[in-house]
Amino acid sequence: MIMKIFAVYDSAVSAYMSPFFMHSRGQALRSFCDTAEDVNTNIGKHPKDFTLFELGEYNDSTAGFTLYDCPHALGVALELLSAR
């Protein structure tokens, strides 16, 4: 099965958080927005600082990675929340 690879960028510290895997972009966006709505998380406390990126794909049948040449920004938490 092909899984999508995502990571969240924290602009306040200029670093990406550890990557994570989801079945689809929509699933990752929903999870990211749910986290951003929770004020008990860093993303929820500072939604303007966090951006979700799609990095590529992982094939769990072959253990192969296909990474994009450049990460694809999917949205800043604050903007995604206001669009909900």
Helices and strands as residue ranges (DSSP letters): E 2-10, E 15-16, E 20-22, H 25-37, H 42-45, G 47-49, E 50-59, E 64-76, H 77-83
